[in-house]
Amino acid sequence: MSLMVKKSVASLSGETEGAGTHALKRVLGRMDLILLGIGAVIGAGIFVLTGQTAGANAGPAIVLSMLLAGLVSALAGLCYAEFAAAVPVSGSAYTYAYATLGELVAWIIGWDLVLEYALSASTVAVSWSGHLTSLLRDLGIPFPAAFSGAPGTLVPVPGGDPVTAVLNVPAILIVIAITALLTVGVRESASMNAVMVAIKVVVITIIVIGGVWFIVPENYTPFIPPNTGTFGEFGVSGILRGAAVIFFAYIGFDAVSTAAQEARDPQRDMPVGILGSLAICTLLYMLVSGVMVGLIAYESLRNSPAPMIVALNGAIARTTGGFGGGLLTVMKGLVEVGALAGLTSVMMVQMMAQSRIFYTMSGDGLMPRWARALHPRWKTPHISTLLTGVGVAIAAGLTPVTVLGHLVSIGTLFAFVVVSAGVLVLRYTAPDLPRPFKVPLMPYLPIASILVCLLLMVSLPWETWERLLIWMGIGMVFYALYGYRKSVLRQAMRRTAVSG
C-alpha cells in the first residue's frame, strides 16, 4: 500500500473527541498558551546563543540576524496558526503532515521533532548548568569543574588552568526535576511556567533599560564586520548564518501547537498563543542583543556559555564604583536568576512538547503503545514523559552545547518547511474545511516561508547536515521494522481490503 496514505481531518477530530480514558485534560486558556510560547522561546537563545552568534558570525549585526529569524518564524507561525485552528489536536507538524502529505512524511517529521524538542531541552539544560555554576561561584560556593561539562570538554576555572570535564551533573539533575513536575500534571507545570516567565521578563526589562546607560557606541562599529573569507563568518553571510543558528531560540511557538488538545478553546486561542508569543519574543530578542553588543566588543562573546555575564563584567570593569557600578553588579545577579528561571521554563515546555509527540504517534501505531498510556490520577502521558526525561538527561550530560544547538536549528527549519508545504496542500485538497484562522496572501507567504527556511538550512555547516541524515536514516529503519507494520491506519486499510 502507498507510503503516502493520509488521515482525514475529520478522522483526526473524531479521534480527539472519542479518546475517552486516553483524553488529555483541556485546562489551558489563551494567556496560558502565550506564556507557554514565551516560556519556550526566551531561554538559551536570549541568554546564551545571542552572544555566541554575535561573536562567531554576525558581530553587532546580530540584531539583523534576530530580525531575520523572527520574520522567518512569523511566516512559519502563520502556517502553524492556520493548522492549529483547523486541526486542533496534539502532534504539531507531525499531525499536520499526516493530514496533508501522507504517513511517510508524517513519520519523517515526527522523527525530526524528536530531534528538535529533545535536543532543544538538552541544549538548554547545558546552558542552565553553566549559569548555575556561575551563580554558585559568585556566592562563594564553587562547584567541581570536572562535573559541570560534557566529557572531554575544557571547563575554565577562574585563576587556574582549565579542567577536563567528566560529566555535566547539574544538567542531569535539572532534567530529572522537570520530568517529575511534568509527570504530576500540565496545570501545575503551566503555573510554574507562568512564574518563571514573569521572573525572566522582569529581569530582561531591567537589563535593557539599565544597560542602555552603559553602552559604548564604538562597539557598534563596524556594524557589519567584514567577512573573513569563510562563509558565515561575518559580512552578509554571517548575518544569514547567525539567523540560521539563532533559529534554535524561536521554536517556542511550535511547542505551543503540541498543546492543542489541552487548550480549552483551541480554534480561537491557538493562533493568539502562537503569534502573540512570537511577536513579544522577537522584540525582546532584538532589544537584548542590541544592548549586549553595545556593552562589550563582540569578539569577547565568542564561545562563552554565559555571554550576558561577560558583557556586564566588561561594563563593570569600565565603571569605577559608585551608583553605576552597584547597578551593574545588581544587574549581573539578576541575569543569573533570570537565566535560571528562563532556561527552566524552556526545558519544561520542550519536554512537555516531546512527550505529546510520542503520545500522538503512539495513537497512530507508529510508536509503541506504552507511549500513549496516561497516569490514572494525573492524566499525563507519564511513561513517554519519563522516556523523554531519560533521553534528555543523557544528551545533556554527555554532549557539548554547540553540537546540540546546530542540530536543533536544522530540525526546526525542516519542520517549518513541512508545515508551510502542508498548508498549501490542504488549501487545495480540502478547500471547504472550516478555518477559523487563515494565512493571508495565499500562496505567496507559505512559499516564501519554504524558500527562506531552505536558504537558512543551506547556510548551516555540512557537519550538521551529516548528523541530520544519520538521524533520519535511523528513523527510517525504525519505521520499516515497526511503524509500517503497526500503523493503525494501514491495518484498518488491510482489514477493509480483506473484507472487500
For each residue, the residues with C-beta under 8 A, 3 or more apart:
1: 5 490 493 494
2: 5 102
3: 102 103 104
4: 101 102 103 104 105
5: 1 2 102 103 489 490 493
6: 98 99 100 101 102 103
7: 11 12 98 99 103 364 489
8: 11 12 99
9: 12 13 86 87 99 426 430 433
10: 13 14
11: 7 8 14 15
12: 7 8 9 15 16 87 89 95 98 99
13: 9 10 16 17 87 88 89
14: 10 11 17 18
15: 11 12 18 19 89 363
16: 12 13 19 23 88 89 261
17: 13 14
18: 14 15
19: 15 16 22 23 24
20: 23
21: 374
22: 19 363 372 374
23: 16 19 20 261 379
24: 19 90 186 261 262 356 359 374 379
25: 186 187 262 379
26: 261 262 263 264
27: 32 186 187 190 262 264
28: 32 33 36 186 190 259 262 263 264 269
29: 32 33 263 264 265 269
30: 33 34 265 268 269 272 273
31: 34 35
32: 27 28 29 35 36 190 194 273
33: 28 29 30 36 37 256 259 263 269 270 272 273 274 277
34: 30 31 37 38 272 273 276 277 280
35: 31 32 38 39 190 193 194 197 277
36: 28 32 33 39 40 190 193 252 255 256 259 273 277 349
37: 33 34 40 41 252 253 255 256 273 274 276 277 278 281
38: 34 35 41 42 197 201 252 277 280 281
39: 35 36 42 43 193 196 197 252 345 346 348 349
40: 36 37 43 251 252 253 255 256 277 345 346 349 350 353
41: 37 38 45 249 250 251 252 253 277 278 281 346
42: 38 39 45 46 197 200 201 204 252 281 284 285 342 345 346
43: 39 40 46 47 124 127 249 342 343 345 346 347
44: 47 48 49 123 124 127 248 249 343 346 405
45: 41 42 48 49 50 246 248 249 250 285
46: 42 43 49 50 204 249 284 285 288 289 342
47: 43 44 50 127 131 306 307 308 335 338 339 342 343
48: 44 45 51 52 127 130 305 306 307 401
49: 44 45 46 52 53 245 246 248 249 405
50: 45 46 47 53 54 62 66 246 249 285 288 289 292 307 308
51: 48 54 55 292 301 304 307 308 310 311
52: 48 49 55 56 301 302 303 304 307 402
53: 49 50 56 57 58 62 65 242 245 246
54: 50 51 57 58 59 60 62 242 289 292 293 298 301 307
55: 51 52 298 299 300 301 302 303 304 307
56: 52 53 233 302 303
57: 53 54 62 65 232 233 234 238 239 241 242 245
58: 53 54 61 62 64 65 224 234 238 239 241 242
59: 54 62 222 223 224 225 234 238 293 298
60: 54 63 219 220 221 222 223 224 225 293 294 298
61: 58 64 65 223 224 225 238 239 242
62: 50 53 54 57 58 59 65 66 242 246 289 292 293 298
63: 60 66 67 286 289 290 293
64: 58 61 67 68 224 239
65: 53 57 58 61 62 68 69 239 240 242 243 246
66: 50 62 63 69 70 243 246 282 285 286 289
67: 63 64 70 71 282 286
68: 64 65 71 72 239 240 243
69: 65 66 72 73 243 244 246 247 249 250
70: 66 67 73 74 250 278 281 282 285 286
71: 67 68 74 75
72: 68 69 75 76 243 247 416 449 452 453 456
73: 69 70 76 77 247 250 253 278 282 416
74: 70 71 77 78 275 278 279 282
75: 71 72 78 79 420 445 446 448 449 452
76: 72 73 79 80 416 419 420 449 453
77: 73 74 80 81 253 274 275 278
78: 74 75 81 82 275 439 440 445 449
79: 75 76 82 83 416 419 420 422 423 439 445 446 449
80: 76 77 83 84 92 93 253 254 257 274 419
81: 77 78 84 85 270 271 274 275 437 439
82: 78 79 85 86 271 423 435 437 438 439
83: 79 80 86 87 96 257 419 422 423 426
84: 80 81 87 88 256 257 260 266 270 271 274
85: 81 82 88 266 267 268 270 271 435 436 437
86: 9 82 83 426 433 434 435 436 437
87: 9 12 13 83 84 95 96 99 260
88: 13 16 84 85 260 261 263 266 267 270
89: 12 13 15 16 95 260 261 360
90: 24 95 258 259 260 261 262 356 357 359 360
91: 94 95 96 98 110 258 356 357 360 361
92: 80 95 96 113 254 255 257 258 353 356 357 415
93: 80 96 97 109 113 254 257 415 416 418 419 422
94: 91 97 98 106 109 110 113 357 360 361
95: 12 87 89 90 91 92 98 99 106 360
96: 83 87 91 92 93 99 100 418 419 422 423 426
97: 93 94 100 101 102 105 106 108 109 110 418 419 422
98: 6 7 12 91 94 95 101 102 103 106 364
99: 6 7 8 9 12 87 95 96 422 426
100: 6 96 97 421 422 423 425 426 429
101: 4 6 97 98 105 106 418 421 422 425
102: 2 3 4 5 6 97 98 105 106
103: 3 4 5 6 7 98 106 107 366 487 489 490
104: 3 4 107 108 479
105: 4 97 101 102 108 109 418
106: 94 95 97 98 101 102 103 109 110 364 366
107: 103 104 110 111 366 475 479 483
108: 97 104 105 111 112 418 472 475 476
109: 93 94 97 105 106 112 113 414 415 418
110: 91 94 97 106 107 113 114 357 361 366
111: 107 108 114 115 471 472 475 478 479
112: 108 109 115 116 411 414 415 471 472 475
113: 92 93 94 109 110 116 117 353 354 357 411 415
114: 110 111 117 118 354 357 358 475
115: 111 112 118 119 407 408 411 468 471
116: 112 113 119 120 251 254 408 411 412 415
117: 113 114 120 121 251 255 350 351 353 354 357
118: 114 115 121 122 350 351 354 388 391 392 395
119: 115 116 122 123 395 404 407 408 411
120: 116 117 123 124 248 251 346 350 408
121: 117 118 124 125 175 346 347 350 351 354 388 392 396
122: 118 119 125 126 171 175 392 395 396 399 404
123: 44 119 120 126 127 248 396 401 404 405 408
124: 43 44 120 121 127 128 343 346 347 350
125: 121 122 128 129 168 171 172 174 175 343 347 392 393 396
126: 122 123 129 130 150 168 171 305 396 399 400 401 404
127: 43 44 47 48 123 124 130 131 305 339 343 401
128: 124 125 131 132 170 171 174 339 340 343 344 347
129: 125 126 132 133 148 149 168 169 170 171 174 396
130: 48 126 127 133 134 148 305 306
131: 47 127 128 134 135 305 306 336 339 340 343
132: 128 129 135 136 143 170 174 340
133: 129 130 136 137 143 145 148 170
134: 130 131 137 138 306 309 336
135: 131 132 138 139 333 336 337 340
136: 132 133 139 141 142 143
137: 133 134 140 141 142 143 158
138: 134 135 332 333 336
139: 135 136
140: 137
141: 136 137
142: 136 137
143: 132 133 136 137 147 148 170
144: 147 148
145: 133 148 149 155 156 157 162 163 165
146: 155 163 164 165 166 167
147: 143 144 165 166 167 168 169 170
148: 129 130 133 143 144 145 155 165 168 169 170
149: 129 145 153 154 155 165 168
150: 126 153 165 167 168 397 398 399 400
151: 165 166 167 398
152: 164 165
153: 149 150 164 165 400
154: 149 162 163 164 165
155: 145 146 148 149 162 163 164 165
156: 145 162
157: 145 160 161 162 163
158: 137
159:
160: 157 163
161: 157
162: 145 154 155 156 157
163: 145 146 154 155 157 160
164: 146 152 153 154 155
165: 145 146 147 148 149 150 151 152 153 154 155 168
166: 146 147 151
167: 146 147 150 151 172 397 398
168: 125 126 129 147 148 149 150 165 171 172 396 397 398
169: 129 147 148 172 173 397
170: 128 129 132 133 143 147 148 173 174
171: 122 125 126 128 129 168 174 175 393 396 397
172: 125 167 168 169 175 176 393 396 397
173: 169 170 176 177
174: 125 128 129 132 170 171 177 178 344 347
175: 121 122 125 171 172 178 179 347 351 389 392 393 396
176: 172 173 179 180 389 393
177: 173 174 180 181
178: 174 175 181 182 344 347 348 351 389
179: 175 176 182 183 351 385 386 388 389 392 393
180: 176 177 183 184
181: 177 178 184 188 189 192 348
182: 178 179 186 189 348 351 352 355 380 385 389
183: 179 180 375 378 380 382 385 386
184: 180 181 188 189 378 380
185: 188 189 378 379 380
186: 24 25 27 28 182 189 190 259 262 352 380
187: 25 27 190 191
188: 181 184 185 191 192
189: 181 182 184 185 186 192 193 348 352
190: 27 28 32 35 36 186 187 193 194
191: 187 188 194 195
192: 181 188 189 195 196 345 348
193: 35 36 39 189 190 196 197 345 348 349
194: 32 35 190 191 197 198
195: 191 192 198 199 341
196: 39 192 193 199 200 341 342 344 345 348
197: 35 38 39 42 193 194 200 201 345
198: 194 195 201 202
199: 195 196 202 203 337 338 341 342
200: 42 196 197 203 204 338 339 341 342 345
201: 38 42 197 198 204 205 284
202: 198 199 205 206 338
203: 199 200 206 207 334 335 337 338 341 342
204: 42 46 200 201 207 208 284 287 288 338
205: 201 202 208 209
206: 202 203 209 210 331 334
207: 203 204 210 211 288 291 308 331 334 335 338
208: 204 205 211 212 284 287 288 291
209: 205 206 212
210: 206 207 213 214 327 328 331
211: 207 208 214 215 291 292 294 295 312 315 331
212: 208 209 215 291 294
213: 210 324
214: 210 211 295 315 318 319 324 328
215: 211 212 219 291 294 295
216: 219 294 295 296 318
217: 220 221 294
218: 221
219: 60 215 216 293 294 295 296 297 298
220: 60 217 223 293 294
221: 60 217 218
222: 59 60 225 226
223: 59 60 61 220
224: 58 59 60 61 64 234 235 236 238 239
225: 59 60 61 222 234 235 238 298
226: 222 234 235
227: 230 231 233 234 235 236 237 238
228: 233 234 235
229: 233
230: 227 233
231: 227 237 241 459
232: 57 237 238 240 241 459 461
233: 56 57 227 228 229 230 237 238 241
234: 57 58 59 224 225 226 227 228 237 238
235: 224 225 226 227 228 238 239
236: 224 227 239 240
237: 227 231 232 233 234 240 241 459
238: 57 58 59 61 224 225 227 232 233 234 235 241 242
239: 57 58 61 64 65 68 224 235 236 242 243
240: 65 68 232 236 237 243 244 455 456 459
241: 57 58 231 232 233 237 238 244 245 459 460
242: 53 54 57 58 61 62 65 238 239 245 246
243: 65 66 68 69 72 239 240 246 247 456 459
244: 69 240 241 247 409 413 456 457 459 460
245: 49 53 57 241 242 248 405 406 409 460
246: 45 49 50 53 62 65 66 69 242 243 249 250 285 409
247: 69 72 73 243 244 250 251 409 412 413 456
248: 44 45 49 120 123 245 251 405 408 409 412
249: 41 43 44 45 46 49 50 69 246 285
250: 41 45 69 70 73 246 247 253 278 281 282 412
251: 40 41 116 117 120 247 248 254 255 350 408 412
252: 36 37 38 39 40 41 42 255 256 277 278 281 346 349
253: 37 40 41 73 77 80 250 256 257 273 274 275 277 278
254: 80 92 93 116 251 257 258 353 412 415 416
255: 36 37 40 92 117 251 252 258 259 349 350 352 353
256: 33 36 37 40 84 252 253 259 270 273 274 277
257: 80 83 84 92 93 253 254 260 270 274
258: 90 91 92 254 255 352 353 356 357
259: 28 33 36 90 186 255 256 262 263 352 353 356
260: 84 87 88 89 90 257 263 266 270
261: 16 23 24 26 88 89 90 266 356
262: 24 25 26 27 28 90 186 259
263: 26 28 29 33 88 259 260 266 269 270 273
264: 26 27 28 29 269
265: 29 30 268 269
266: 84 85 88 260 261 263 269 270
267: 85 88 270 436 437
268: 30 85 265 271 272 436
269: 28 29 30 33 263 264 265 266 272 273
270: 33 81 84 85 88 256 257 260 263 266 267 273 274 437
271: 81 82 84 85 268 274 275 436 437
272: 30 33 34 268 269 275 276
273: 30 32 33 34 36 37 253 256 263 269 270 276 277
274: 33 37 77 80 81 84 253 256 257 270 271 277 278
275: 74 77 78 81 253 271 272 278 279
276: 34 37 272 273 279 280
277: 33 34 35 36 37 38 40 41 252 253 256 273 274 280 281
278: 37 41 70 73 74 77 250 252 253 274 275 281 282
279: 74 275 276 282 283
280: 34 38 276 277 283 284
281: 37 38 41 42 70 250 252 277 278 284 285
282: 66 67 70 73 74 250 278 279 285 286
283: 279 280 286 287
284: 42 46 201 204 208 280 281 287 288
285: 42 45 46 50 66 70 246 249 281 282 288 289
286: 63 66 67 70 282 283 289 290
287: 204 208 283 284 290 291
288: 46 50 204 207 208 284 285 291 292 308
289: 46 50 54 62 63 66 285 286 292 293
290: 63 286 287 293 294
291: 207 208 211 212 215 287 288 294 295
292: 50 51 54 62 211 288 289 295 296 301 307 308 311
293: 54 59 60 62 63 219 220 289 290 296 298 301 311
294: 60 211 212 215 216 217 219 220 290 291
295: 211 214 215 216 219 291 292 311 312 314 315
296: 216 219 292 293 300 301 310 311 314 315
297: 219 300 314
298: 54 55 59 60 62 219 225 293 301 302
299: 55 302
300: 55 296 297 304 310 311 314
301: 51 52 54 55 292 293 296 298 304 307 310 311
302: 52 55 56 298 299
303: 52 55 56
304: 51 52 55 300 301 307 309 310
305: 48 126 127 130 131 401
306: 47 48 130 131 134 309 310 339
307: 47 48 50 51 52 54 55 292 301 304 310 311
308: 47 50 51 207 288 292 311 312 335 339
309: 134 304 306 312 313 332 335 336
310: 51 296 300 301 304 306 307 313 314
311: 51 292 293 295 296 300 301 307 308 314 315
312: 211 295 308 309 315 316 328 331 332 335
313: 309 310 316 317 332
314: 295 296 297 300 310 311 317 318
315: 211 214 295 296 311 312 318 319 328
316: 312 313 319 325 328 329 332
317: 313 314
318: 214 216 314 315
319: 214 315 316 322 324 325 328
320: 325
321: 325 326
322: 319 325 326
323: 326 327
324: 213 214 319 327 328
325: 316 319 320 321 322 328 329
326: 321 322 323 329 330
327: 210 323 324 330 331
328: 210 214 312 315 316 319 324 325 331 332
329: 316 325 326 332 333
330: 326 327 333 334
331: 206 207 210 211 312 327 328 334 335
332: 138 309 312 313 316 328 329 335 336
333: 135 138 329 330 336 337
334: 203 206 207 330 331 337 338
335: 47 203 207 308 309 312 331 332 338 339
336: 131 134 135 138 309 332 333 339 340
337: 135 199 203 333 334 340 341
338: 47 199 200 202 203 204 207 334 335 341 342
339: 47 127 128 131 200 306 308 335 336 342 343
340: 128 131 132 135 336 337 343 344
341: 195 196 199 200 203 337 338 344 345
342: 42 43 46 47 196 199 200 203 338 339 345 346
343: 43 44 47 124 125 127 128 131 339 340 346 347
344: 128 174 178 196 340 341 347 348
345: 39 40 42 43 192 193 196 197 200 341 342 348 349
346: 39 40 41 42 43 44 120 121 124 252 342 343 349 350
347: 43 121 124 125 128 174 175 178 343 344 350 351 392
348: 39 178 181 182 189 192 193 196 344 345 351 352
349: 36 39 40 193 252 255 345 346 352 353
350: 40 117 118 120 121 124 251 255 346 347 353 354
351: 117 118 121 175 178 179 182 347 348 354 355 385 388 389 392
352: 182 186 189 255 258 259 348 349 355 356 385
353: 40 92 113 117 254 255 258 259 349 350 356 357
354: 113 114 117 118 121 350 351 357 358 384 388 392
355: 182 351 352 358 359 380 381 384 385 387 388
356: 24 90 91 92 258 259 261 352 353 359 360 381
357: 90 91 92 94 110 113 114 117 258 353 354 360 361
358: 114 354 355 361 362 367 371 381 384 387 388
359: 24 90 355 356 362 363 371 372 381 384
360: 89 90 91 94 95 356 357 363 364
361: 91 94 110 357 358 364 366 367 371
362: 358 359 365 366 367 368 369 370 371 372 384
363: 15 22 359 360 372 488
364: 7 98 106 360 361 367 487 488 489
365: 362 483 486 487 488 489 490 491
366: 103 106 107 110 361 362 479 482 483 486 487
367: 358 361 362 364 371 372 483
368: 362 371 482
369: 362 372 373
370: 362 373 383 384
371: 358 359 361 362 367 368 381 383 384 387
372: 22 359 362 363 367 369 381 384
373: 369 370 381 382 383 384
374: 21 22 24 379 380 381 382
375: 183 378 379 380 381 382
376:
377:
378: 183 184 185 375 382
379: 23 24 25 185 374 375
380: 182 183 184 185 186 355 374 375 385
381: 355 356 358 359 371 372 373 374 375 384 385
382: 183 373 374 375 378 385 386
383: 370 371 373 386 387
384: 354 355 358 359 362 370 371 372 373 381 387 388
385: 179 182 183 351 352 355 380 381 382 388 389
386: 179 183 382 383 389 390
387: 355 358 371 383 384 390 391
388: 118 121 179 351 354 355 358 384 385 391 392
389: 175 176 178 179 182 351 385 386 392 393
390: 386 387 393 394
391: 118 387 388 394 395
392: 118 121 122 125 175 179 347 351 354 388 389 395 396
393: 125 171 172 175 176 179 389 390 396 397
394: 390 391 397 398
395: 118 119 122 391 392 398 399 404
396: 121 122 123 125 126 129 168 171 172 175 392 393 399
397: 150 167 168 169 171 172 393 394
398: 150 151 167 168 394 395
399: 122 126 150 395 396 403 404
400: 126 150 153 403 404
401: 48 123 126 127 305 404 405
402: 52 405 406
403: 399 400 406 407 467
404: 119 122 123 126 395 399 400 401 407 408
405: 44 49 123 245 248 401 402 408 409
406: 245 402 403 409 410 460 461 463 464 467
407: 115 119 403 404 410 411 464 467 468 471
408: 115 116 119 120 123 248 251 404 405 411 412
409: 244 245 246 247 248 405 406 412 413 460 464
410: 406 407 413 414 457 460 464 465 468
411: 112 113 115 116 119 407 408 414 415 468
412: 116 247 248 250 251 254 408 409 415 416
413: 244 247 409 410 416 417 453 454 456 457
414: 109 112 410 411 417 418 453 457 468
415: 92 93 109 112 113 116 254 411 412 418 419
416: 72 73 76 79 93 254 412 413 419 420 449 453
417: 413 414 420 421 449 450 453 454 457
418: 93 96 97 101 105 108 109 414 415 421 422
419: 76 79 80 83 93 96 97 415 416 422 423
420: 75 76 79 416 417 423 424 446 447 449 450 453
421: 100 101 417 418 424 425 446 450
422: 79 83 93 96 97 99 100 101 418 419 425 426
423: 79 82 83 96 100 419 420 426 427 439 446
424: 420 421 427 428 442 443 446 447
425: 100 101 421 422 428 429
426: 9 83 86 96 99 100 422 423 429 430 433
427: 423 424 430 431 442 443
428: 424 425 431
429: 100 425 426
430: 9 426 427 433
431: 427 428
432:
433: 9 86 426 430
434: 86
435: 82 85 86 438
436: 85 86 267 268 271
437: 81 82 85 86 267 270 271
438: 82 435 442
439: 78 79 81 82 423 442 445 446
440: 78 445
441: 444 445
442: 424 427 438 439 445 446
443: 424 427 446 447
444: 441 447 448
445: 75 78 79 439 440 441 442 448 449
446: 75 79 420 421 423 424 439 442 443 449 450
447: 420 424 443 444 450 451
448: 75 444 445 451 452
449: 72 75 76 78 79 416 417 420 445 446 452 453
450: 417 420 421 446 447 453 454
451: 447 448 454 455
452: 72 75 448 449 455 456
453: 72 76 413 414 416 417 420 449 450 456 457
454: 413 417 450 451 457 458
455: 240 451 452 458 459
456: 72 240 243 244 247 413 452 453 459 460
457: 244 410 413 414 417 453 454 460
458: 454 455
459: 231 232 237 240 241 243 244 455 456
460: 241 244 245 406 409 410 456 457 464 465
461: 232 406 464 465
462: 465 466
463: 406 466 467
464: 406 407 409 410 460 461 467 468
465: 410 460 461 462 468 469
466: 462 463 469 470
467: 403 406 407 463 464 470 471
468: 115 407 410 411 414 464 465 471 472
469: 465 466 472 473
470: 466 467 473 474
471: 111 112 115 407 467 468 474 475
472: 108 111 112 468 469 475 476
473: 469 470 476 477
474: 470 471 477 478
475: 107 108 111 112 114 471 472 478 479
476: 108 472 473 479 480
477: 473 474 480 481
478: 111 474 475 481 482 483
479: 104 107 111 366 475 476 482 483 484
480: 476 477 483 484
481: 477 478 484 485
482: 366 368 478 479 485 486
483: 107 365 366 367 478 479 480 486 487
484: 479 480 481 487 490
485: 481 482
486: 365 366 482 483 491
487: 103 364 365 366 483 484 490 491
488: 363 364 365 491 492
489: 5 7 103 364 365 492 493
490: 1 5 103 365 484 487 493 494
491: 365 486 487 488 494 495
492: 488 489 495 496
493: 1 5 489 490 496 497
494: 1 490 491 497 498
495: 491 492 498 499
496: 492 493 499 500
497: 493 494 500
498: 494 495
499: 495 496
500: 496 497
